[in-house]
Amino acid sequence: MTSRIVRLADGYDTLADATAIEDWASLLAFALAQPDADTAVHQMHRVAWQIIDHARAIKIREEARARRCA
């Protein structure tokens, strides 16, 4: 069984991107809430970039949709 958190969205599925954002944000919150969060802080940019990439995919897709509808 493959974890949802390592699954990459195909670039065309907003729901998959939104789910990935939720998964990555949950991981980030969990890692930073631990007693040894200082060790996670140094690597949190990797998780943040995953969130940014998925959010950017949604933004690009929605902007393209808005242009088509205009």
Solvent accessible surface area in square Angstrom, and as a share of the most:
residue,aa,sasa,rsa
1,M,245,1.09
2,T,102,0.59
3,S,58,0.37
4,R,137,0.50
5,I,43,0.22
6,V,93,0.54
7,R,84,0.31
8,L,130,0.65
9,A,20,0.16
10,D,101,0.53
11,G,36,0.35
12,Y,184,0.70
13,D,58,0.30
14,T,45,0.26
15,L,135,0.67
16,A,15,0.12
17,D,2,0.01
18,A,44,0.34
19,T,25,0.15
20,A,1,0.00
21,I,41,0.21
22,E,110,0.49
23,D,14,0.07
24,W,35,0.12
25,A,42,0.33
26,S,64,0.41
27,L,70,0.35
28,L,37,0.18
29,A,63,0.49
30,F,131,0.55
31,A,28,0.22
32,L,63,0.31
33,A,81,0.63
34,Q,61,0.27
35,P,140,0.88
36,D,88,0.46
37,A,18,0.14
38,D,111,0.58
39,T,95,0.55
40,A,24,0.19
41,V,70,0.40
42,H,137,0.61
43,Q,88,0.39
44,M,76,0.34
45,H,94,0.42
46,R,162,0.59
47,V,23,0.13
48,A,34,0.26
49,W,135,0.47
50,Q,55,0.25
51,I,35,0.18
52,I,67,0.34
53,D,70,0.36
54,H,13,0.06
55,A,45,0.35
56,R,114,0.42
57,A,27,0.21
58,I,35,0.18
59,K,122,0.52
60,I,100,0.51
61,R,36,0.13
62,E,68,0.31
63,E,75,0.33
64,A,27,0.21
65,R,105,0.38
66,A,62,0.48
67,R,163,0.60
68,R,174,0.63
69,C,107,0.64
70,A,121,0.94
